[in-house]
Amino acid sequence: MYASRTTRAVSGASLGSGARPLRRRARALVNGSHPTKKVPSTVVRCASKVARQGAYRVTDLPEDESDLLARIHTSIQAALSDGKVLLDVEVPVQYFDGVVGVGGQDSIAISEFNACMSVLRKIVRLFEWLGQAESVRVFFPDAAECSIALKGAGLNPVSGQWEQSATFHDWPGAVDYLLRDDFVSQTSRKAYGYADLPDFLAGKRDVEQTAEVADRLYVVGYPYDNTGEMEQVMRLWEEHARPILVFNGNLDGIRTSFAPFGKAKKLKHEFVPEFTTAFYVHKFAAGAAPGLLYRQYPQPWRVYRAAKGGGMECVAEYDERPELRDVAMQFFSGGLTTTEVAVSTSPPVELTDDNTRYYEALGVDAGCSDRKALAAAYRDKARELHPDAPNGDAMAFYELSKAYAVLRDDEKRAKYDEFGERWVLETSK
């Protein structure tokens, strides 16, 4: 299946001096429907030293999948509203519900790819809720992944392929892929028993071949198998200059790669540095003190580490992206040797049995289970609170998205109705 993801030739015009005009074109496209507006000052941190150390208790990490998705959605919209046109989101798929097969005996990471696909579907729901999905084109790494997204795939014990239901068969926008669909790619798909692609997608030679003028945003799913996939993203940018959101593209690997010449050099030194990280989680699991490097736009980069007595603590903040190697050496190469935990900068949020706040956030009656009514209420509120709106509020938009993510799910809504905000604790028992 994935032989087609390793031997693709790419080409494209030089980024170099043309980068700024491309950024201006893409920003103009965004601003045509999303006037640039700064995120409210209440969520923007004042400038300070590059690195700040001294531990304090964590009160701002995601509590569950709904919270995590709401933070990702809010970060993406905040970055777009600030005129950022090249965005990346990097988060381990194990943090999401319903992920199976990852970390098992899947030697060629097929299950990892498919888990990323399911998570990506949850992330792009944002554009459906906002009524923008028809103008968002979703790219998968190759034609095989595109086929699975549209039509699913069966269990394959030989390769380690878990049974995968179609996840983008009902996506209102376009579904596409990056790498050329040549004879080898088509033969590989047949050998694995994947469904044929629609005629207008099958046999595509160039990444930009099927792009349309109506596309206003490109979402690229997990192009991390080889640098050739991100080189195609770079070509897509050079040809069309549309805003691009890359999900789990392993840009860290490109940043630390050896790329002395050619497209790989341009990718590392010219294209990838242009990206703004909207949301990022990197786990440090080795050593005596596991932890995280975490970023939620527009907040600073934060290092969290396991604390004495349990829990997590923030031990450093950075204005700019720190090197993973430096963070690992400084904070995760030894035991728990941090300073005493200081007084929290903000009190922990107490979860209550209030089961009406989420409904009030959407402006619907308590107990409302009509999905269409919930979706309509969310869209109306989102237009009012969206960071791009004249009186938008990024934090209120985050709370709205969090509430909708719970209420639109029948199972989660039932638990919320029974336990209130404490439903998260009841679920984890």
C-alpha positions as CSV (number, residue, x, y, z in Angstrom):
1,M,0.0,0.0,0.0
2,Y,2.6,2.5,1.1
3,A,5.2,1.8,-1.5
4,S,3.6,4.7,-3.4
5,R,4.4,7.1,-0.6
6,T,8.2,6.7,-0.9
7,T,9.2,7.2,-4.6
8,R,7.5,10.3,-5.9
9,A,9.2,13.0,-8.0
10,V,8.1,16.5,-7.3
11,S,8.8,19.9,-8.8
12,G,7.8,23.5,-8.3
13,A,8.9,27.1,-8.6
14,S,11.3,28.6,-6.1
15,L,9.8,29.8,-2.9
16,G,12.6,32.3,-2.1
17,S,11.8,35.9,-2.9
18,G,8.3,34.9,-4.0
19,A,7.3,33.9,-0.5
20,R,6.0,37.2,0.6
21,P,3.7,37.8,-2.4
22,L,2.3,34.3,-1.9
23,R,1.6,35.0,1.8
24,R,-0.1,38.3,0.8
25,R,-2.3,36.5,-1.8
26,A,-3.3,33.8,0.8
27,R,-4.0,36.4,3.5
28,A,-6.2,38.4,1.1
29,L,-8.1,35.2,0.4
30,V,-8.7,34.6,4.1
31,N,-9.6,38.2,4.8
32,G,-12.2,38.2,2.0
33,S,-14.5,36.3,4.3
34,H,-12.6,36.6,7.6
35,P,-11.5,40.2,8.3
36,T,-8.3,40.2,10.3
37,K,-8.9,40.9,13.9
38,K,-6.6,40.4,16.8
39,V,-7.5,38.0,19.5
40,P,-8.9,39.9,22.5
41,S,-6.2,41.2,24.8
42,T,-7.6,39.0,27.7
43,V,-6.1,36.0,26.1
44,V,-2.8,37.5,24.8
45,R,0.2,37.3,27.1
46,C,2.4,40.3,27.5
47,A,5.9,40.0,26.2
48,S,8.5,38.8,28.7
49,K,11.8,36.9,28.8
50,V,12.4,34.1,26.2
51,A,12.3,31.4,28.9
52,R,10.7,31.5,32.3
53,Q,11.3,28.8,34.9
54,G,9.8,28.0,38.2
55,A,7.1,25.4,38.6
56,Y,3.4,25.9,39.2
57,R,0.5,23.6,39.2
58,V,-1.3,22.8,36.0
59,T,-4.8,24.1,35.6
60,D,-5.0,24.6,31.9
61,L,-4.4,21.3,30.2
62,P,-7.3,19.6,28.3
63,E,-9.6,17.5,30.5
64,D,-11.0,15.2,27.9
65,E,-11.5,14.8,24.1
66,S,-14.2,17.4,23.9
67,D,-12.0,19.9,25.7
68,L,-9.1,19.0,23.5
69,L,-11.1,19.4,20.3
70,A,-12.5,22.7,21.5
71,R,-9.0,24.0,22.2
72,I,-7.8,22.9,18.7
73,H,-10.7,24.5,17.0
74,T,-10.3,27.8,18.9
75,S,-6.6,27.9,18.2
76,I,-7.0,27.3,14.5
77,Q,-9.6,30.1,14.2
78,A,-7.5,32.5,16.3
79,A,-4.5,31.9,14.1
80,L,-6.5,32.4,10.9
81,S,-8.1,35.5,12.2
82,D,-4.6,36.9,12.9
83,G,-3.7,36.5,9.3
84,K,-1.6,33.3,9.6
85,V,-1.9,31.3,6.4
86,L,0.4,28.3,7.0
87,L,-0.6,26.4,10.1
88,D,0.2,23.1,11.7
89,V,-1.5,21.0,14.4
90,E,0.5,18.3,16.1
91,V,-1.1,16.0,18.7
92,P,-0.7,12.3,19.5
93,V,-3.8,10.4,18.3
94,Q,-3.8,8.3,21.4
95,Y,-5.4,11.3,23.2
96,F,-8.6,10.8,21.3
97,D,-11.5,8.4,21.9
98,G,-12.0,5.3,19.7
99,V,-8.3,4.9,18.6
100,V,-7.4,1.3,18.1
101,G,-4.4,-0.6,16.7
102,V,-1.8,2.1,17.4
103,G,1.3,0.9,19.0
104,G,0.6,-2.7,18.3
105,Q,2.2,-5.1,15.7
106,D,1.5,-2.8,12.8
107,S,5.0,-2.7,11.3
108,I,4.2,-0.2,8.6
109,A,2.0,2.1,10.7
110,I,-1.2,1.6,8.7
111,S,-3.2,1.7,11.9
112,E,-1.5,4.9,12.8
113,F,-2.4,6.5,9.5
114,N,-6.0,5.4,9.9
115,A,-6.2,6.7,13.5
116,C,-5.0,10.0,12.2
117,M,-7.7,10.0,9.6
118,S,-10.4,9.5,12.2
119,V,-9.0,12.3,14.4
120,L,-8.8,14.6,11.4
121,R,-12.4,14.0,10.7
122,K,-13.2,15.3,14.2
123,I,-11.1,18.3,13.7
124,V,-12.6,19.4,10.4
125,R,-16.1,19.2,11.8
126,L,-15.4,22.8,12.8
127,F,-15.8,23.9,9.2
128,E,-19.1,22.1,8.9
129,W,-20.4,23.8,12.0
130,L,-19.4,27.1,10.6
131,G,-20.9,26.4,7.2
132,Q,-17.6,26.6,5.4
133,A,-16.9,22.9,4.6
134,E,-17.7,23.2,0.9
135,S,-14.8,25.5,0.3
136,V,-12.3,23.3,2.3
137,R,-10.4,20.8,0.3
138,V,-8.9,17.9,2.4
139,F,-5.8,16.2,1.1
140,F,-4.5,12.8,2.2
141,P,-1.0,11.6,1.5
142,D,-1.7,9.2,-1.3
143,A,-4.5,7.7,-3.4
144,A,-4.8,4.6,-1.1
145,E,-5.5,6.8,1.9
146,C,-7.9,8.8,-0.1
147,S,-9.7,5.6,-1.0
148,I,-9.9,4.5,2.6
149,A,-11.3,7.9,3.6
150,L,-14.0,7.8,1.0
151,K,-15.0,4.1,1.1
152,G,-13.3,2.4,4.0
153,A,-11.2,-0.8,4.1
154,G,-11.5,-4.3,5.5
155,L,-9.4,-6.1,8.0
156,N,-6.0,-7.3,6.7
157,P,-4.1,-9.5,9.2
158,V,-1.1,-9.8,6.9
159,S,-0.3,-6.0,6.9
160,G,-1.8,-5.2,10.3
161,Q,-4.6,-3.2,8.7
162,W,-7.5,-2.8,11.1
163,E,-11.0,-2.6,9.6
164,Q,-11.6,1.0,8.8
165,S,-15.0,2.6,8.2
166,A,-15.2,5.4,5.7
167,T,-14.7,8.7,7.5
168,F,-15.0,11.3,4.8
169,H,-17.7,9.8,2.6
170,D,-20.1,12.5,3.9
171,W,-17.6,15.4,3.8
172,P,-19.4,18.3,2.0
173,G,-16.2,19.6,0.5
174,A,-13.6,18.0,-1.8
175,V,-11.4,15.1,-0.8
176,D,-8.0,14.8,-2.6
177,Y,-4.4,13.4,-2.3
178,L,-0.8,14.6,-2.6
179,L,1.3,12.0,-4.3
180,R,1.0,10.9,-8.0
181,D,-1.3,8.0,-8.7
182,D,0.8,6.1,-11.2
183,F,0.8,2.4,-12.2
184,V,2.6,1.3,-9.1
185,S,0.2,3.1,-6.8
186,Q,-2.9,1.7,-8.7
187,T,-1.4,-1.8,-8.6
188,S,-0.7,-1.5,-4.9
189,R,-4.3,-0.4,-4.2
190,K,-5.7,-3.4,-6.0
191,A,-3.4,-5.8,-4.2
192,Y,-4.7,-4.5,-0.9
193,G,-8.2,-4.7,-2.0
194,Y,-9.0,-1.0,-1.7
195,A,-12.0,0.5,-3.6
196,D,-11.4,2.4,-6.8
197,L,-11.4,6.2,-6.7
198,P,-13.9,8.3,-8.7
199,D,-12.8,8.8,-12.3
200,F,-11.9,12.5,-11.8
201,L,-9.5,11.6,-9.0
202,A,-7.9,8.4,-10.3
203,G,-4.6,8.6,-12.1
204,K,-3.8,12.2,-11.0
205,R,-0.3,13.2,-11.9
206,D,0.2,16.6,-10.2
207,V,-0.9,17.7,-6.8
208,E,-2.5,20.9,-8.0
209,Q,-4.3,19.2,-10.9
210,T,-7.8,18.9,-9.2
211,A,-7.6,22.1,-7.1
212,E,-10.3,24.7,-7.8
213,V,-10.7,28.4,-7.6
214,A,-13.5,27.9,-5.1
215,D,-11.1,26.3,-2.6
216,R,-10.5,28.7,0.3
217,L,-8.5,26.4,2.6
218,Y,-6.4,23.3,2.2
219,V,-6.3,20.8,5.1
220,V,-3.5,18.3,4.7
221,G,-3.7,15.1,6.8
222,Y,-0.6,13.5,8.3
223,P,2.0,13.9,5.5
224,Y,4.8,12.5,7.7
225,D,5.8,9.2,6.0
226,N,8.5,10.9,3.9
227,T,9.6,14.4,3.0
228,G,8.2,14.0,-0.5
229,E,4.7,14.4,0.9
230,M,5.5,17.8,2.5
231,E,7.3,18.8,-0.7
232,Q,4.0,18.3,-2.5
233,V,2.4,20.6,0.1
234,M,5.1,23.2,-0.7
235,R,4.3,22.8,-4.4
236,L,0.6,23.2,-3.7
237,W,1.3,26.4,-1.8
238,E,3.5,27.8,-4.6
239,E,0.9,27.0,-7.3
240,H,-2.2,28.2,-5.6
241,A,-1.3,30.2,-2.4
242,R,-4.3,29.1,-0.5
243,P,-4.1,29.0,3.4
244,I,-2.9,25.5,4.5
245,L,-3.5,23.6,7.7
246,V,-1.2,20.6,8.2
247,F,-2.3,18.0,10.7
248,N,0.4,15.7,12.2
249,G,3.0,16.4,9.5
250,N,6.0,15.7,11.7
251,L,7.5,19.1,10.9
252,D,9.9,18.5,13.8
253,G,11.5,15.7,11.8
254,I,12.0,18.1,8.9
255,R,13.5,20.8,11.1
256,T,16.1,18.4,12.4
257,S,16.8,16.5,9.1
258,F,19.9,16.6,7.1
259,A,19.0,18.5,3.9
260,P,22.0,20.0,2.2
261,F,20.5,20.6,-1.2
262,G,17.5,20.5,-3.6
263,K,13.9,20.5,-2.6
264,A,14.6,19.1,0.8
265,K,16.8,22.0,1.6
266,K,14.2,24.5,0.5
267,L,11.5,22.6,2.5
268,K,13.6,22.8,5.7
269,H,15.0,26.3,5.4
270,E,12.4,28.2,3.6
271,F,9.0,26.6,3.7
272,V,8.6,24.9,7.1
273,P,9.9,28.0,9.0
274,E,6.9,30.0,7.6
275,F,4.5,27.8,9.6
276,T,2.7,29.0,12.7
277,T,1.9,26.3,15.2
278,A,-1.8,26.5,16.1
279,F,-1.8,23.5,18.6
280,Y,1.0,21.2,19.7
281,V,1.6,18.4,22.1
282,H,4.8,16.4,22.3
283,K,5.2,13.7,24.9
284,F,8.4,13.0,26.7
285,A,7.8,9.5,28.0
286,A,11.4,8.3,28.7
287,G,13.2,8.9,32.0
288,A,12.1,9.3,35.5
289,A,10.0,12.5,34.9
290,P,7.7,12.2,31.9
291,G,6.0,15.3,30.6
292,L,4.9,17.4,27.7
293,L,5.8,20.3,25.5
294,Y,2.5,22.1,24.9
295,R,1.4,25.1,22.8
296,Q,-2.1,26.5,22.2
297,Y,-2.0,29.6,19.9
298,P,-1.6,32.4,20.8
299,Q,-0.3,31.3,24.2
300,P,3.4,30.7,24.9
301,W,5.2,27.3,24.6
302,R,5.0,25.5,27.9
303,V,6.9,22.6,29.4
304,Y,4.9,20.4,31.8
305,R,6.5,17.7,33.9
306,A,5.4,15.1,36.3
307,A,5.3,16.6,39.8
308,K,6.3,15.1,43.1
309,G,3.2,13.7,44.7
310,G,1.4,13.2,41.4
311,G,-0.1,15.5,38.8
312,M,1.8,17.8,36.4
313,E,3.5,21.1,36.8
314,C,4.6,23.8,34.3
315,V,8.4,24.2,34.7
316,A,9.1,26.6,31.8
317,E,7.6,28.9,29.2
318,Y,9.1,30.1,25.9
319,D,8.0,32.9,23.5
320,E,9.5,31.0,20.6
321,R,9.5,27.3,19.8
322,P,12.2,25.6,21.8
323,E,14.4,22.8,20.4
324,L,13.0,19.4,21.5
325,R,16.6,18.2,22.2
326,D,17.2,21.1,24.6
327,V,13.9,20.6,26.4
328,A,14.6,16.9,26.8
329,M,18.1,17.5,28.1
330,Q,17.1,20.1,30.6
331,F,13.9,18.7,32.0
332,F,13.6,15.0,31.1
333,S,17.0,13.5,31.4
334,G,16.9,12.9,35.2
335,G,14.7,12.5,38.2
336,L,12.2,14.8,39.7
337,T,14.4,17.7,40.7
338,T,12.1,20.7,40.2
339,T,11.7,23.5,42.7
340,E,8.9,23.5,45.2
341,V,5.6,24.1,43.5
342,A,4.6,27.7,43.8
343,V,1.1,29.1,44.3
344,S,-1.0,28.6,41.2
345,T,-1.4,31.5,38.9
346,S,-5.1,30.7,38.6
347,P,-7.3,28.7,40.9
348,P,-8.3,25.2,39.6
349,V,-11.7,25.0,38.0
350,E,-14.2,23.2,40.2
351,L,-16.5,20.8,38.4
352,T,-20.0,21.0,39.6
353,D,-23.3,19.0,39.0
354,D,-24.7,22.0,37.0
355,N,-26.2,20.4,33.9
356,T,-27.6,23.5,32.3
357,R,-24.5,25.7,31.6
358,Y,-23.7,24.0,28.3
359,Y,-27.3,24.5,27.1
360,E,-27.2,28.1,28.2
361,A,-24.0,28.6,26.2
362,L,-25.8,27.6,23.1
363,G,-29.0,29.4,24.0
364,V,-31.2,26.3,23.8
365,D,-33.6,24.8,26.3
366,A,-32.1,22.4,28.9
367,G,-32.3,18.8,27.7
368,C,-32.5,19.8,24.0
369,S,-31.6,16.7,21.9
370,D,-32.5,17.9,18.4
371,R,-29.2,17.9,16.5
372,K,-30.4,20.3,13.9
373,A,-31.5,22.8,16.6
374,L,-28.2,22.4,18.4
375,A,-26.2,22.9,15.1
376,A,-28.3,25.9,14.2
377,A,-27.8,27.4,17.7
378,Y,-24.1,26.7,17.5
379,R,-23.7,28.4,14.1
380,D,-25.6,31.5,15.3
381,K,-23.5,31.9,18.4
382,A,-20.3,31.1,16.5
383,R,-20.9,34.0,14.1
384,E,-21.3,36.3,17.1
385,L,-18.4,35.0,19.2
386,H,-15.9,33.9,16.5
387,P,-12.5,35.7,16.9
388,D,-13.1,37.2,13.4
389,A,-16.3,38.9,14.4
390,P,-16.3,42.6,15.3
391,N,-17.1,41.8,19.0
392,G,-15.6,38.3,18.9
393,D,-14.3,36.6,22.1
394,A,-11.8,33.8,21.6
395,M,-12.4,32.3,25.1
396,A,-16.2,32.5,24.8
397,F,-15.9,30.8,21.4
398,Y,-13.8,28.1,23.0
399,E,-16.4,27.5,25.7
400,L,-19.1,27.4,23.0
401,S,-17.3,24.8,21.0
402,K,-16.6,22.7,24.1
403,A,-20.3,22.8,25.0
404,Y,-21.4,21.9,21.5
405,A,-19.0,19.0,21.2
406,V,-20.6,17.5,24.3
407,L,-24.3,18.2,23.5
408,R,-24.1,17.0,19.9
409,D,-23.0,13.5,21.1
410,D,-25.9,11.5,22.4
411,E,-23.9,9.5,24.9
412,K,-21.9,12.4,26.3
413,R,-25.1,14.6,26.5
414,A,-26.9,11.9,28.5
415,K,-24.0,11.8,31.0
416,Y,-23.9,15.5,31.2
417,D,-27.7,15.6,31.9
418,E,-27.2,13.1,34.7
419,F,-23.9,14.3,36.3
420,G,-23.5,17.9,35.1
421,E,-19.9,19.1,34.6
422,R,-18.8,16.2,36.7
423,W,-19.7,13.7,33.9
424,V,-16.0,13.7,33.0
425,L,-15.0,12.3,36.4
426,E,-17.8,9.8,36.4
427,T,-16.7,8.5,32.9
428,S,-13.1,8.0,34.1
429,K,-14.1,5.9,37.1
